[in-house]
Amino acid sequence: MTFIEFKKRLLDIDMSLPRFCDLIKVSDKNIQSYKKKGMVPNTIAVIVTCFAALHENTVDFKSLIKDLELKKKTKKGGFTKKKGK
């Protein structure tokens, strides 16, 4: 799926990119990086396509996703000290 098609699907479900990222607990910067590549990964394409189908059938997918209590992954940058040295 191209990034443009992805953005169109977001419009179909009345959702902005930041809200989509917050819902699925993915970094906004991560999704924006696909704009340069022109394509979104298969998993993101599947997610937004399923959301669009659910929205079209008036299923409240947002509450279903929120009920999953997803956690945003964070990078643990920097160096760690080795114990015992």
PyMOL Python script that loads the backbone (N, CA, C, O; Angstrom):
from pymol import cmd

cmd.read_pdbstr("""\
ATOM      1  N   MET A   1       0.858  -1.172   0.000  1.00  0.00           N
ATOM      2  CA  MET A   1       0.000   0.000   0.000  1.00  0.00           C
ATOM      3  C   MET A   1       0.904   1.234   0.000  1.00  0.00           C
ATOM      4  O   MET A   1       1.864   1.315   0.766  1.00  0.00           O
ATOM      5  N   THR A   2       0.583   2.182  -0.862  1.00  0.00           N
ATOM      6  CA  THR A   2       1.372   3.407  -0.885  1.00  0.00           C
ATOM      7  C   THR A   2       1.009   4.275   0.316  1.00  0.00           C
ATOM      8  O   THR A   2      -0.045   4.104   0.928  1.00  0.00           O
ATOM      9  N   PHE A   3       1.890   5.194   0.635  1.00  0.00           N
ATOM     10  CA  PHE A   3       1.625   6.091   1.748  1.00  0.00           C
ATOM     11  C   PHE A   3       0.397   6.950   1.456  1.00  0.00           C
ATOM     12  O   PHE A   3      -0.372   7.267   2.365  1.00  0.00           O
ATOM     13  N   ILE A   4       0.214   7.319   0.212  1.00  0.00           N
ATOM     14  CA  ILE A   4      -0.944   8.136  -0.183  1.00  0.00           C
ATOM     15  C   ILE A   4      -2.244   7.346   0.028  1.00  0.00           C
ATOM     16  O   ILE A   4      -3.228   7.887   0.532  1.00  0.00           O
ATOM     17  N   GLU A   5      -2.240   6.071  -0.359  1.00  0.00           N
ATOM     18  CA  GLU A   5      -3.423   5.227  -0.129  1.00  0.00           C
ATOM     19  C   GLU A   5      -3.700   5.081   1.369  1.00  0.00           C
ATOM     20  O   GLU A   5      -4.850   5.095   1.808  1.00  0.00           O
ATOM     21  N   PHE A   6      -2.625   4.942   2.136  1.00  0.00           N
ATOM     22  CA  PHE A   6      -2.748   4.858   3.589  1.00  0.00           C
ATOM     23  C   PHE A   6      -3.428   6.104   4.150  1.00  0.00           C
ATOM     24  O   PHE A   6      -4.349   6.010   4.961  1.00  0.00           O
ATOM     25  N   LYS A   7      -2.964   7.268   3.709  1.00  0.00           N
ATOM     26  CA  LYS A   7      -3.552   8.528   4.186  1.00  0.00           C
ATOM     27  C   LYS A   7      -5.016   8.647   3.775  1.00  0.00           C
ATOM     28  O   LYS A   7      -5.827   9.180   4.532  1.00  0.00           O
ATOM     29  N   LYS A   8      -5.363   8.162   2.593  1.00  0.00           N
ATOM     30  CA  LYS A   8      -6.762   8.186   2.145  1.00  0.00           C
ATOM     31  C   LYS A   8      -7.638   7.302   3.030  1.00  0.00           C
ATOM     32  O   LYS A   8      -8.769   7.661   3.355  1.00  0.00           O
ATOM     33  N   ARG A   9      -7.103   6.145   3.416  1.00  0.00           N
ATOM     34  CA  ARG A   9      -7.852   5.253   4.307  1.00  0.00           C
ATOM     35  C   ARG A   9      -8.075   5.919   5.660  1.00  0.00           C
ATOM     36  O   ARG A   9      -9.139   5.776   6.262  1.00  0.00           O
ATOM     37  N   LEU A  10      -7.068   6.647   6.132  1.00  0.00           N
ATOM     38  CA  LEU A  10      -7.240   7.376   7.394  1.00  0.00           C
ATOM     39  C   LEU A  10      -8.361   8.397   7.268  1.00  0.00           C
ATOM     40  O   LEU A  10      -9.155   8.569   8.192  1.00  0.00           O
ATOM     41  N   LEU A  11      -8.426   9.071   6.132  1.00  0.00           N
ATOM     42  CA  LEU A  11      -9.513  10.033   5.901  1.00  0.00           C
ATOM     43  C   LEU A  11     -10.863   9.321   5.891  1.00  0.00           C
ATOM     44  O   LEU A  11     -11.852   9.853   6.397  1.00  0.00           O
ATOM     45  N   ASP A  12     -10.905   8.119   5.316  1.00  0.00           N
ATOM     46  CA  ASP A  12     -12.147   7.342   5.260  1.00  0.00           C
ATOM     47  C   ASP A  12     -12.677   7.025   6.659  1.00  0.00           C
ATOM     48  O   ASP A  12     -13.888   6.946   6.865  1.00  0.00           O
ATOM     49  N   ILE A  13     -11.776   6.847   7.610  1.00  0.00           N
ATOM     50  CA  ILE A  13     -12.201   6.511   8.976  1.00  0.00           C
ATOM     51  C   ILE A  13     -12.183   7.728   9.900  1.00  0.00           C
ATOM     52  O   ILE A  13     -12.267   7.596  11.121  1.00  0.00           O
ATOM     53  N   ASP A  14     -12.070   8.917   9.296  1.00  0.00           N
ATOM     54  CA  ASP A  14     -12.090  10.173  10.059  1.00  0.00           C
ATOM     55  C   ASP A  14     -11.042  10.180  11.165  1.00  0.00           C
ATOM     56  O   ASP A  14     -11.333  10.514  12.313  1.00  0.00           O
ATOM     57  N   MET A  15      -9.811   9.804  10.800  1.00  0.00           N
ATOM     58  CA  MET A  15      -8.750   9.735  11.797  1.00  0.00           C
ATOM     59  C   MET A  15      -7.488  10.406  11.261  1.00  0.00           C
ATOM     60  O   MET A  15      -7.104  10.222  10.106  1.00  0.00           O
ATOM     61  N   SER A  16      -6.864  11.180  12.126  1.00  0.00           N
ATOM     62  CA  SER A  16      -5.602  11.808  11.757  1.00  0.00           C
ATOM     63  C   SER A  16      -4.460  10.825  11.995  1.00  0.00           C
ATOM     64  O   SER A  16      -4.628   9.825  12.693  1.00  0.00           O
ATOM     65  N   LEU A  17      -3.319  11.111  11.420  1.00  0.00           N
ATOM     66  CA  LEU A  17      -2.156  10.253  11.615  1.00  0.00           C
ATOM     67  C   LEU A  17      -1.739  10.182  13.084  1.00  0.00           C
ATOM     68  O   LEU A  17      -1.484   9.087  13.584  1.00  0.00           O
ATOM     69  N   PRO A  18      -1.660  11.322  13.796  1.00  0.00           N
ATOM     70  CA  PRO A  18      -1.307  11.238  15.219  1.00  0.00           C
ATOM     71  C   PRO A  18      -2.297  10.408  16.041  1.00  0.00           C
ATOM     72  O   PRO A  18      -1.886   9.684  16.947  1.00  0.00           O
ATOM     73  N   ARG A  19      -3.577  10.503  15.740  1.00  0.00           N
ATOM     74  CA  ARG A  19      -4.576   9.714  16.478  1.00  0.00           C
ATOM     75  C   ARG A  19      -4.450   8.227  16.169  1.00  0.00           C
ATOM     76  O   ARG A  19      -4.614   7.388  17.055  1.00  0.00           O
ATOM     77  N   PHE A  20      -4.159   7.904  14.913  1.00  0.00           N
ATOM     78  CA  PHE A  20      -3.938   6.514  14.515  1.00  0.00           C
ATOM     79  C   PHE A  20      -2.735   5.949  15.273  1.00  0.00           C
ATOM     80  O   PHE A  20      -2.794   4.848  15.822  1.00  0.00           O
ATOM     81  N   CYS A  21      -1.661   6.708  15.293  1.00  0.00           N
ATOM     82  CA  CYS A  21      -0.439   6.272  15.980  1.00  0.00           C
ATOM     83  C   CYS A  21      -0.690   6.085  17.472  1.00  0.00           C
ATOM     84  O   CYS A  21      -0.204   5.128  18.076  1.00  0.00           O
ATOM     85  N   ASP A  22      -1.445   6.998  18.056  1.00  0.00           N
ATOM     86  CA  ASP A  22      -1.753   6.879  19.484  1.00  0.00           C
ATOM     87  C   ASP A  22      -2.621   5.656  19.757  1.00  0.00           C
ATOM     88  O   ASP A  22      -2.434   4.973  20.764  1.00  0.00           O
ATOM     89  N   LEU A  23      -3.553   5.382  18.877  1.00  0.00           N
ATOM     90  CA  LEU A  23      -4.451   4.244  19.064  1.00  0.00           C
ATOM     91  C   LEU A  23      -3.697   2.914  19.035  1.00  0.00           C
ATOM     92  O   LEU A  23      -3.943   2.038  19.864  1.00  0.00           O
ATOM     93  N   ILE A  24      -2.771   2.766  18.070  1.00  0.00           N
ATOM     94  CA  ILE A  24      -2.055   1.497  17.960  1.00  0.00           C
ATOM     95  C   ILE A  24      -0.705   1.527  18.683  1.00  0.00           C
ATOM     96  O   ILE A  24       0.070   0.574  18.605  1.00  0.00           O
ATOM     97  N   LYS A  25      -0.437   2.618  19.380  1.00  0.00           N
ATOM     98  CA  LYS A  25       0.776   2.774  20.203  1.00  0.00           C
ATOM     99  C   LYS A  25       2.063   2.617  19.398  1.00  0.00           C
ATOM    100  O   LYS A  25       2.961   1.857  19.759  1.00  0.00           O
ATOM    101  N   VAL A  26       2.119   3.365  18.293  1.00  0.00           N
ATOM    102  CA  VAL A  26       3.305   3.403  17.439  1.00  0.00           C
ATOM    103  C   VAL A  26       3.746   4.859  17.331  1.00  0.00           C
ATOM    104  O   VAL A  26       2.919   5.770  17.337  1.00  0.00           O
ATOM    105  N   SER A  27       5.034   5.063  17.233  1.00  0.00           N
ATOM    106  CA  SER A  27       5.574   6.410  17.133  1.00  0.00           C
ATOM    107  C   SER A  27       5.105   7.100  15.854  1.00  0.00           C
ATOM    108  O   SER A  27       5.124   6.512  14.773  1.00  0.00           O
ATOM    109  N   ASP A  28       4.693   8.332  15.994  1.00  0.00           N
ATOM    110  CA  ASP A  28       4.282   9.149  14.848  1.00  0.00           C
ATOM    111  C   ASP A  28       5.450   9.280  13.870  1.00  0.00           C
ATOM    112  O   ASP A  28       5.260   9.218  12.656  1.00  0.00           O
ATOM    113  N   LYS A  29       6.649   9.459  14.404  1.00  0.00           N
ATOM    114  CA  LYS A  29       7.847   9.590  13.557  1.00  0.00           C
ATOM    115  C   LYS A  29       8.081   8.318  12.757  1.00  0.00           C
ATOM    116  O   LYS A  29       8.504   8.374  11.603  1.00  0.00           O
ATOM    117  N   ASN A  30       7.810   7.180  13.365  1.00  0.00           N
ATOM    118  CA  ASN A  30       7.977   5.897  12.698  1.00  0.00           C
ATOM    119  C   ASN A  30       7.084   5.817  11.458  1.00  0.00           C
ATOM    120  O   ASN A  30       7.545   5.438  10.381  1.00  0.00           O
ATOM    121  N   ILE A  31       5.821   6.171  11.610  1.00  0.00           N
ATOM    122  CA  ILE A  31       4.884   6.114  10.484  1.00  0.00           C
ATOM    123  C   ILE A  31       5.232   7.185   9.447  1.00  0.00           C
ATOM    124  O   ILE A  31       5.153   6.930   8.245  1.00  0.00           O
ATOM    125  N   GLN A  32       5.614   8.371   9.902  1.00  0.00           N
ATOM    126  CA  GLN A  32       5.985   9.450   8.971  1.00  0.00           C
ATOM    127  C   GLN A  32       7.179   9.060   8.108  1.00  0.00           C
ATOM    128  O   GLN A  32       7.297   9.515   6.970  1.00  0.00           O
ATOM    129  N   SER A  33       8.068   8.218   8.643  1.00  0.00           N
ATOM    130  CA  SER A  33       9.252   7.816   7.874  1.00  0.00           C
ATOM    131  C   SER A  33       8.874   7.035   6.618  1.00  0.00           C
ATOM    132  O   SER A  33       9.641   7.000   5.655  1.00  0.00           O
ATOM    133  N   TYR A  34       7.702   6.413   6.623  1.00  0.00           N
ATOM    134  CA  TYR A  34       7.266   5.661   5.451  1.00  0.00           C
ATOM    135  C   TYR A  34       6.849   6.580   4.309  1.00  0.00           C
ATOM    136  O   TYR A  34       6.740   6.142   3.164  1.00  0.00           O
ATOM    137  N   LYS A  35       6.620   7.833   4.615  1.00  0.00           N
ATOM    138  CA  LYS A  35       6.271   8.798   3.576  1.00  0.00           C
ATOM    139  C   LYS A  35       7.424   8.918   2.580  1.00  0.00           C
ATOM    140  O   LYS A  35       7.200   8.988   1.372  1.00  0.00           O
ATOM    141  N   LYS A  36       8.656   8.940   3.089  1.00  0.00           N
ATOM    142  CA  LYS A  36       9.839   9.037   2.226  1.00  0.00           C
ATOM    143  C   LYS A  36       9.997   7.788   1.366  1.00  0.00           C
ATOM    144  O   LYS A  36      10.411   7.868   0.209  1.00  0.00           O
ATOM    145  N   LYS A  37       9.665   6.640   1.939  1.00  0.00           N
ATOM    146  CA  LYS A  37       9.794   5.380   1.213  1.00  0.00           C
ATOM    147  C   LYS A  37       8.672   5.200   0.198  1.00  0.00           C
ATOM    148  O   LYS A  37       8.815   4.464  -0.778  1.00  0.00           O
ATOM    149  N   GLY A  38       7.545   5.885   0.441  1.00  0.00           N
ATOM    150  CA  GLY A  38       6.414   5.804  -0.473  1.00  0.00           C
ATOM    151  C   GLY A  38       5.447   4.668  -0.186  1.00  0.00           C
ATOM    152  O   GLY A  38       4.335   4.651  -0.714  1.00  0.00           O
ATOM    153  N   MET A  39       5.856   3.724   0.642  1.00  0.00           N
ATOM    154  CA  MET A  39       5.031   2.558   0.954  1.00  0.00           C
ATOM    155  C   MET A  39       4.972   2.373   2.464  1.00  0.00           C
ATOM    156  O   MET A  39       5.895   2.750   3.186  1.00  0.00           O
ATOM    157  N   VAL A  40       3.866   1.784   2.930  1.00  0.00           N
ATOM    158  CA  VAL A  40       3.765   1.427   4.350  1.00  0.00           C
ATOM    159  C   VAL A  40       3.947  -0.080   4.463  1.00  0.00           C
ATOM    160  O   VAL A  40       3.644  -0.810   3.519  1.00  0.00           O
ATOM    161  N   PRO A  41       4.438  -0.556   5.607  1.00  0.00           N
ATOM    162  CA  PRO A  41       4.599  -2.006   5.775  1.00  0.00           C
ATOM    163  C   PRO A  41       3.252  -2.728   5.709  1.00  0.00           C
ATOM    164  O   PRO A  41       2.196  -2.139   5.942  1.00  0.00           O
ATOM    165  N   ASN A  42       3.322  -3.997   5.391  1.00  0.00           N
ATOM    166  CA  ASN A  42       2.106  -4.808   5.262  1.00  0.00           C
ATOM    167  C   ASN A  42       1.239  -4.750   6.513  1.00  0.00           C
ATOM    168  O   ASN A  42       0.015  -4.659   6.414  1.00  0.00           O
ATOM    169  N   THR A  43       1.860  -4.800   7.685  1.00  0.00           N
ATOM    170  CA  THR A  43       1.068  -4.811   8.923  1.00  0.00           C
ATOM    171  C   THR A  43       0.271  -3.527   9.087  1.00  0.00           C
ATOM    172  O   THR A  43      -0.883  -3.566   9.513  1.00  0.00           O
ATOM    173  N   ILE A  44       0.864  -2.405   8.759  1.00  0.00           N
ATOM    174  CA  ILE A  44       0.156  -1.116   8.861  1.00  0.00           C
ATOM    175  C   ILE A  44      -0.967  -1.063   7.824  1.00  0.00           C
ATOM    176  O   ILE A  44      -2.056  -0.567   8.110  1.00  0.00           O
ATOM    177  N   ALA A  45      -0.699  -1.574   6.623  1.00  0.00           N
ATOM    178  CA  ALA A  45      -1.725  -1.610   5.573  1.00  0.00           C
ATOM    179  C   ALA A  45      -2.908  -2.478   6.007  1.00  0.00           C
ATOM    180  O   ALA A  45      -4.063  -2.108   5.797  1.00  0.00           O
ATOM    181  N   VAL A  46      -2.619  -3.622   6.607  1.00  0.00           N
ATOM    182  CA  VAL A  46      -3.690  -4.514   7.072  1.00  0.00           C
ATOM    183  C   VAL A  46      -4.500  -3.836   8.168  1.00  0.00           C
ATOM    184  O   VAL A  46      -5.730  -3.889   8.161  1.00  0.00           O
ATOM    185  N   ILE A  47      -3.813  -3.200   9.106  1.00  0.00           N
ATOM    186  CA  ILE A  47      -4.503  -2.552  10.223  1.00  0.00           C
ATOM    187  C   ILE A  47      -5.458  -1.478   9.718  1.00  0.00           C
ATOM    188  O   ILE A  47      -6.632  -1.466  10.088  1.00  0.00           O
ATOM    189  N   VAL A  48      -4.964  -0.581   8.880  1.00  0.00           N
ATOM    190  CA  VAL A  48      -5.813   0.526   8.424  1.00  0.00           C
ATOM    191  C   VAL A  48      -6.946   0.020   7.527  1.00  0.00           C
ATOM    192  O   VAL A  48      -8.036   0.592   7.531  1.00  0.00           O
ATOM    193  N   THR A  49      -6.702  -1.037   6.767  1.00  0.00           N
ATOM    194  CA  THR A  49      -7.757  -1.612   5.918  1.00  0.00           C
ATOM    195  C   THR A  49      -8.851  -2.246   6.775  1.00  0.00           C
ATOM    196  O   THR A  49     -10.039  -2.092   6.494  1.00  0.00           O
ATOM    197  N   CYS A  50      -8.440  -2.957   7.815  1.00  0.00           N
ATOM    198  CA  CYS A  50      -9.426  -3.553   8.731  1.00  0.00           C
ATOM    199  C   CYS A  50     -10.213  -2.472   9.463  1.00  0.00           C
ATOM    200  O   CYS A  50     -11.428  -2.586   9.628  1.00  0.00           O
ATOM    201  N   PHE A  51      -9.520  -1.424   9.899  1.00  0.00           N
ATOM    202  CA  PHE A  51     -10.207  -0.314  10.558  1.00  0.00           C
ATOM    203  C   PHE A  51     -11.250   0.294   9.621  1.00  0.00           C
ATOM    204  O   PHE A  51     -12.365   0.604  10.043  1.00  0.00           O
ATOM    205  N   ALA A  52     -10.882   0.464   8.347  1.00  0.00           N
ATOM    206  CA  ALA A  52     -11.816   1.049   7.371  1.00  0.00           C
ATOM    207  C   ALA A  52     -13.040   0.151   7.178  1.00  0.00           C
ATOM    208  O   ALA A  52     -14.163   0.646   7.089  1.00  0.00           O
ATOM    209  N   ALA A  53     -12.828  -1.158   7.112  1.00  0.00           N
ATOM    210  CA  ALA A  53     -13.950  -2.100   6.944  1.00  0.00           C
ATOM    211  C   ALA A  53     -14.850  -2.080   8.176  1.00  0.00           C
ATOM    212  O   ALA A  53     -16.075  -2.083   8.053  1.00  0.00           O
ATOM    213  N   LEU A  54     -14.255  -2.059   9.341  1.00  0.00           N
ATOM    214  CA  LEU A  54     -15.046  -2.005  10.574  1.00  0.00           C
ATOM    215  C   LEU A  54     -15.840  -0.698  10.652  1.00  0.00           C
ATOM    216  O   LEU A  54     -17.015  -0.693  11.018  1.00  0.00           O
ATOM    217  N   HIS A  55     -15.185   0.394  10.305  1.00  0.00           N
ATOM    218  CA  HIS A  55     -15.846   1.709  10.318  1.00  0.00           C
ATOM    219  C   HIS A  55     -17.030   1.728   9.343  1.00  0.00           C
ATOM    220  O   HIS A  55     -18.093   2.268   9.648  1.00  0.00           O
ATOM    221  N   GLU A  56     -16.825   1.139   8.186  1.00  0.00           N
ATOM    222  CA  GLU A  56     -17.873   1.084   7.163  1.00  0.00           C
ATOM    223  C   GLU A  56     -19.091   0.303   7.658  1.00  0.00           C
ATOM    224  O   GLU A  56     -20.224   0.590   7.269  1.00  0.00           O
ATOM    225  N   ASN A  57     -18.848  -0.676   8.508  1.00  0.00           N
ATOM    226  CA  ASN A  57     -19.927  -1.488   9.074  1.00  0.00           C
ATOM    227  C   ASN A  57     -20.357  -1.006  10.455  1.00  0.00           C
ATOM    228  O   ASN A  57     -20.987  -1.744  11.213  1.00  0.00           O
ATOM    229  N   THR A  58     -20.015   0.224  10.769  1.00  0.00           N
ATOM    230  CA  THR A  58     -20.360   0.909  12.023  1.00  0.00           C
ATOM    231  C   THR A  58     -19.961   0.134  13.279  1.00  0.00           C
ATOM    232  O   THR A  58     -20.684   0.130  14.275  1.00  0.00           O
ATOM    233  N   VAL A  59     -18.810  -0.516  13.218  1.00  0.00           N
ATOM    234  CA  VAL A  59     -18.261  -1.190  14.389  1.00  0.00           C
ATOM    235  C   VAL A  59     -17.316  -0.213  15.091  1.00  0.00           C
ATOM    236  O   VAL A  59     -16.467   0.406  14.450  1.00  0.00           O
ATOM    237  N   ASP A  60     -17.467  -0.083  16.383  1.00  0.00           N
ATOM    238  CA  ASP A  60     -16.626   0.833  17.157  1.00  0.00           C
ATOM    239  C   ASP A  60     -15.256   0.189  17.409  1.00  0.00           C
ATOM    240  O   ASP A  60     -14.993  -0.335  18.491  1.00  0.00           O
ATOM    241  N   PHE A  61     -14.397   0.238  16.394  1.00  0.00           N
ATOM    242  CA  PHE A  61     -13.095  -0.402  16.488  1.00  0.00           C
ATOM    243  C   PHE A  61     -12.169   0.298  17.475  1.00  0.00           C
ATOM    244  O   PHE A  61     -11.273  -0.330  18.037  1.00  0.00           O
ATOM    245  N   LYS A  62     -12.378   1.584  17.686  1.00  0.00           N
ATOM    246  CA  LYS A  62     -11.500   2.335  18.597  1.00  0.00           C
ATOM    247  C   LYS A  62     -11.580   1.797  20.020  1.00  0.00           C
ATOM    248  O   LYS A  62     -10.559   1.645  20.691  1.00  0.00           O
ATOM    249  N   SER A  63     -12.782   1.515  20.471  1.00  0.00           N
ATOM    250  CA  SER A  63     -12.915   0.982  21.829  1.00  0.00           C
ATOM    251  C   SER A  63     -12.375  -0.446  21.905  1.00  0.00           C
ATOM    252  O   SER A  63     -11.837  -0.849  22.936  1.00  0.00           O
ATOM    253  N   LEU A  64     -12.514  -1.217  20.817  1.00  0.00           N
ATOM    254  CA  LEU A  64     -11.958  -2.572  20.797  1.00  0.00           C
ATOM    255  C   LEU A  64     -10.444  -2.535  20.963  1.00  0.00           C
ATOM    256  O   LEU A  64      -9.874  -3.338  21.702  1.00  0.00           O
ATOM    257  N   ILE A  65      -9.802  -1.608  20.280  1.00  0.00           N
ATOM    258  CA  ILE A  65      -8.341  -1.492  20.351  1.00  0.00           C
ATOM    259  C   ILE A  65      -7.926  -0.960  21.722  1.00  0.00           C
ATOM    260  O   ILE A  65      -6.950  -1.434  22.304  1.00  0.00           O
ATOM    261  N   LYS A  66      -8.660   0.017  22.235  1.00  0.00           N
ATOM    262  CA  LYS A  66      -8.323   0.556  23.558  1.00  0.00           C
ATOM    263  C   LYS A  66      -8.449  -0.508  24.646  1.00  0.00           C
ATOM    264  O   LYS A  66      -7.687  -0.502  25.613  1.00  0.00           O
ATOM    265  N   ASP A  67      -9.401  -1.413  24.491  1.00  0.00           N
ATOM    266  CA  ASP A  67      -9.583  -2.503  25.462  1.00  0.00           C
ATOM    267  C   ASP A  67      -8.386  -3.446  25.514  1.00  0.00           C
ATOM    268  O   ASP A  67      -8.196  -4.153  26.504  1.00  0.00           O
ATOM    269  N   LEU A  68      -7.579  -3.463  24.459  1.00  0.00           N
ATOM    270  CA  LEU A  68      -6.385  -4.305  24.441  1.00  0.00           C
ATOM    271  C   LEU A  68      -5.287  -3.795  25.384  1.00  0.00           C
ATOM    272  O   LEU A  68      -4.359  -4.527  25.727  1.00  0.00           O
ATOM    273  N   GLU A  69      -5.408  -2.533  25.794  1.00  0.00           N
ATOM    274  CA  GLU A  69      -4.439  -1.886  26.678  1.00  0.00           C
ATOM    275  C   GLU A  69      -3.008  -2.054  26.156  1.00  0.00           C
ATOM    276  O   GLU A  69      -2.111  -2.495  26.874  1.00  0.00           O
ATOM    277  N   LEU A  70      -2.830  -1.690  24.892  1.00  0.00           N
ATOM    278  CA  LEU A  70      -1.514  -1.763  24.272  1.00  0.00           C
ATOM    279  C   LEU A  70      -0.547  -0.818  24.974  1.00  0.00           C
ATOM    280  O   LEU A  70      -0.952   0.222  25.493  1.00  0.00           O
ATOM    281  N   LYS A  71       0.700  -1.175  24.987  1.00  0.00           N
ATOM    282  CA  LYS A  71       1.743  -0.342  25.591  1.00  0.00           C
ATOM    283  C   LYS A  71       2.686   0.125  24.501  1.00  0.00           C
ATOM    284  O   LYS A  71       3.071  -0.647  23.623  1.00  0.00           O
ATOM    285  N   LYS A  72       3.056   1.395  24.565  1.00  0.00           N
ATOM    286  CA  LYS A  72       3.993   1.956  23.604  1.00  0.00           C
ATOM    287  C   LYS A  72       5.396   1.500  23.962  1.00  0.00           C
ATOM    288  O   LYS A  72       5.815   1.607  25.114  1.00  0.00           O
ATOM    289  N   LYS A  73       6.116   0.997  22.981  1.00  0.00           N
ATOM    290  CA  LYS A  73       7.483   0.562  23.213  1.00  0.00           C
ATOM    291  C   LYS A  73       8.400   1.777  23.169  1.00  0.00           C
ATOM    292  O   LYS A  73       8.232   2.670  22.339  1.00  0.00           O
ATOM    293  N   THR A  74       9.372   1.796  24.077  1.00  0.00           N
ATOM    294  CA  THR A  74      10.341   2.887  24.093  1.00  0.00           C
ATOM    295  C   THR A  74      11.739   2.298  23.969  1.00  0.00           C
ATOM    296  O   THR A  74      12.021   1.198  24.442  1.00  0.00           O
ATOM    297  N   LYS A  75      12.597   3.063  23.320  1.00  0.00           N
ATOM    298  CA  LYS A  75      13.982   2.634  23.182  1.00  0.00           C
ATOM    299  C   LYS A  75      14.710   2.912  24.480  1.00  0.00           C
ATOM    300  O   LYS A  75      14.498   3.937  25.127  1.00  0.00           O
ATOM    301  N   LYS A  76      15.556   1.994  24.841  1.00  0.00           N
ATOM    302  CA  LYS A  76      16.384   2.167  26.022  1.00  0.00           C
ATOM    303  C   LYS A  76      17.777   2.526  25.544  1.00  0.00           C
ATOM    304  O   LYS A  76      18.658   1.670  25.479  1.00  0.00           O
ATOM    305  N   GLY A  77      17.973   3.774  25.214  1.00  0.00           N
ATOM    306  CA  GLY A  77      19.229   4.224  24.644  1.00  0.00           C
ATOM    307  C   GLY A  77      20.338   4.347  25.685  1.00  0.00           C
ATOM    308  O   GLY A  77      20.113   4.242  26.890  1.00  0.00           O
ATOM    309  N   GLY A  78      21.521   4.568  25.178  1.00  0.00           N
ATOM    310  CA  GLY A  78      22.662   4.752  26.064  1.00  0.00           C
ATOM    311  C   GLY A  78      23.375   3.460  26.353  1.00  0.00           C
ATOM    312  O   GLY A  78      22.983   2.386  25.897  1.00  0.00           O
ATOM    313  N   PHE A  79      24.427   3.590  27.120  1.00  0.00           N
ATOM    314  CA  PHE A  79      25.231   2.432  27.477  1.00  0.00           C
ATOM    315  C   PHE A  79      24.867   1.971  28.879  1.00  0.00           C
ATOM    316  O   PHE A  79      24.523   2.779  29.742  1.00  0.00           O
ATOM    317  N   THR A  80      24.945   0.695  29.091  1.00  0.00           N
ATOM    318  CA  THR A  80      24.721   0.149  30.434  1.00  0.00           C
ATOM    319  C   THR A  80      26.046  -0.318  30.988  1.00  0.00           C
ATOM    320  O   THR A  80      26.901  -0.819  30.257  1.00  0.00           O
ATOM    321  N   LYS A  81      26.208  -0.149  32.281  1.00  0.00           N
ATOM    322  CA  LYS A  81      27.438  -0.586  32.945  1.00  0.00           C
ATOM    323  C   LYS A  81      27.340  -2.072  33.240  1.00  0.00           C
ATOM    324  O   LYS A  81      26.306  -2.569  33.685  1.00  0.00           O
ATOM    325  N   LYS A  82      28.430  -2.764  32.983  1.00  0.00           N
ATOM    326  CA  LYS A  82      28.478  -4.177  33.288  1.00  0.00           C
ATOM    327  C   LYS A  82      28.822  -4.359  34.761  1.00  0.00           C
ATOM    328  O   LYS A  82      29.730  -3.716  35.286  1.00  0.00           O
ATOM    329  N   LYS A  83      28.096  -5.226  35.402  1.00  0.00           N
ATOM    330  CA  LYS A  83      28.361  -5.488  36.812  1.00  0.00           C
ATOM    331  C   LYS A  83      29.567  -6.398  36.950  1.00  0.00           C
ATOM    332  O   LYS A  83      29.794  -7.281  36.124  1.00  0.00           O
ATOM    333  N   GLY A  84      30.333  -6.173  38.001  1.00  0.00           N
ATOM    334  CA  GLY A  84      31.443  -7.059  38.304  1.00  0.00           C
ATOM    335  C   GLY A  84      32.758  -6.654  37.682  1.00  0.00           C
ATOM    336  O   GLY A  84      33.755  -7.356  37.852  1.00  0.00           O
ATOM    337  N   LYS A  85      32.794  -5.548  36.969  1.00  0.00           N
ATOM    338  CA  LYS A  85      34.069  -5.122  36.374  1.00  0.00           C
ATOM    339  C   LYS A  85      34.538  -3.814  36.936  1.00  0.00           C
ATOM    340  O   LYS A  85      35.593  -3.316  36.542  1.00  0.00           O
TER     341      LYS A  85
END
""", "prot")
cmd.dss("prot")
cmd.show_as("cartoon", "prot")
cmd.util.cbc("prot")
cmd.orient("prot")
